[in-house]
Amino acid sequence: MDQIVEQVEQMTDLEAITLRHSVRVYKRVRIEQEKIDVIRDEIDRLNEKYHLHIQFISKAGDVFSGLPSMLAGWKNVSSYIALVGRKRDKLDELCGYCGERLVLLAQKLDLNTCWAGMFKRKEVKAEIGDNERLVLVIAIGYGVTEGSSRKSKPVEFVTDVREDDMPEWFRCGVTAALLAPTAMNQQKFIFSLDGDKPTVRTSANGPFVRVDLGIVKYHFEAVTGKKVY
Ligand SMILES: Cc1cc2nc3c(=O)[nH]c(=O)nc-3n(C[C@H](O)[C@H](O)[C@H](O)COP(=O)(O)O)c2cc1C
């Protein structure tokens, strides 16, 4: 366990952000128990801090099975993280924020991930209380490849701060946000500056835009150390 914790500490968030890509095809290799323990410890911390009910499910069963899943490109997904929480206004955003923290932790553990909005909800084995909702899941495991980079919007498309007024730390934060996963790579967000306070909002409607918002917030904060409002 100590060795695994050391491994996590050796990689910075920025390195994990740069290395991460969505991976949908996995090797038939189990995740080591020590790594699962590290992920579950972090899940416990997040659940306590943000009053969520996130769960690591080691056997994916049929969640990523069937023709639609095959057509979507999923193969051999063995485990997943179920993002569950009490129904409330900010639940989607909170799941995005905490889920991406787990995605970057997985990257530091040499694991691969992919957020999934489309999967067999009925097959999810997570506990979901009466007042709770399953937002979505994150596939996790050893990828056949590390994934690949994709197109991204330029910085000026996702901020209304003028080039000349943009502090370097803000540019770094937005750049990190543009490396974040978003549903269908939609990148529908706008970062602004209110004095020296960074803010972010959605720029248009789209599937899971609120989850995306939490994800990009996490990337920005991880790289700049500044809270996003
Ligand atoms: C909220 C959310 C939902 C997603 N749902 C799916 C999905 O159902 N199927 C899929 O193959 N990829 C899904 N993705 C992955 C995105 O397609 C991917 O993040 C995006 O294309 C950017 O690529 P990258 O993650 O490699 O940077 C989802 C991503 C997010 C953030």
The ligand as an SDF file (V2000), in Angstrom:
LIG
                    3D

 31 33  0  0  0  0  0  0  0  0999 V2000
  -20.3190   13.5880  -18.8120 C   0  0  0  0  0  0  0  0  0  0  0  0
  -19.6600   12.7260  -19.8630 C   0  0  0  0  0  0  0  0  0  0  0  0
  -20.3550   11.7100  -20.4640 C   0  0  0  0  0  0  0  0  0  0  0  0
  -19.7280   10.8940  -21.4200 C   0  0  0  0  0  0  0  0  0  0  0  0
  -20.4250    9.8550  -21.9850 N   0  0  0  0  0  0  0  0  0  0  0  0
  -19.8070    9.0460  -22.8570 C   0  0  0  0  0  0  0  0  0  0  0  0
  -20.4930    7.9090  -23.3840 C   0  0  0  0  0  0  0  0  0  0  0  0
  -21.6510    7.6530  -23.0630 O   0  0  0  0  0  0  0  0  0  0  0  0
  -19.8350    7.1180  -24.2660 N   0  0  0  0  0  0  0  0  0  0  0  0
  -18.5420    7.3670  -24.6370 C   0  0  0  0  0  0  0  0  0  0  0  0
  -17.9860    6.5950  -25.4290 O   0  0  0  0  0  0  0  0  0  0  0  0
  -17.8520    8.4400  -24.1440 N   0  0  0  0  0  0  0  0  0  0  0  0
  -18.4450    9.2640  -23.2660 C   0  0  0  0  0  0  0  0  0  0  0  0
  -17.7680   10.3350  -22.7280 N   0  0  0  0  0  0  0  0  0  0  0  0
  -16.3580   10.5920  -23.1170 C   0  0  0  0  0  0  0  0  0  0  0  0
  -16.2260   11.7710  -24.0800 C   0  0  0  0  0  0  0  0  0  0  0  0
  -16.6730   11.3970  -25.3520 O   0  0  0  0  0  0  0  0  0  0  0  0
  -14.7730   12.2510  -24.0910 C   0  0  0  0  0  0  0  0  0  0  0  0
  -14.4320   12.6890  -22.8180 O   0  0  0  0  0  0  0  0  0  0  0  0
  -14.5460   13.3620  -25.0960 C   0  0  0  0  0  0  0  0  0  0  0  0
  -14.7370   12.9150  -26.4110 O   0  0  0  0  0  0  0  0  0  0  0  0
  -13.1490   13.9590  -24.9860 C   0  0  0  0  0  0  0  0  0  0  0  0
  -12.1500   12.9840  -25.1650 O   0  0  0  0  0  0  0  0  0  0  0  0
  -11.0560   12.6960  -24.0570 P   0  0  0  0  0  0  0  0  0  0  0  0
  -11.7840   12.2660  -22.8040 O   0  0  0  0  0  0  0  0  0  0  0  0
  -10.1930   11.6110  -24.6140 O   0  0  0  0  0  0  0  0  0  0  0  0
  -10.2950   13.9480  -23.7940 O   0  0  0  0  0  0  0  0  0  0  0  0
  -18.3750   11.1500  -21.7870 C   0  0  0  0  0  0  0  0  0  0  0  0
  -17.6840   12.1940  -21.1610 C   0  0  0  0  0  0  0  0  0  0  0  0
  -18.3050   12.9640  -20.2000 C   0  0  0  0  0  0  0  0  0  0  0  0
  -17.5330   14.0350  -19.5040 C   0  0  0  0  0  0  0  0  0  0  0  0
  1  2  1  0
  2  3  1  0
  2 30  2  0
  3  4  2  0
  4  5  1  0
  4 28  1  0
  5  6  2  0
  6  7  1  0
  6 13  1  0
  7  8  2  0
  7  9  1  0
  9 10  1  0
 10 11  2  0
 10 12  1  0
 12 13  2  0
 13 14  1  0
 14 15  1  0
 14 28  1  0
 15 16  1  0
 16 17  1  0
 16 18  1  0
 18 19  1  0
 18 20  1  0
 20 21  1  0
 20 22  1  0
 22 23  1  0
 23 24  1  0
 24 25  2  0
 24 26  1  0
 24 27  1  0
 28 29  2  0
 29 30  1  0
 30 31  1  0
M  END
$$$$
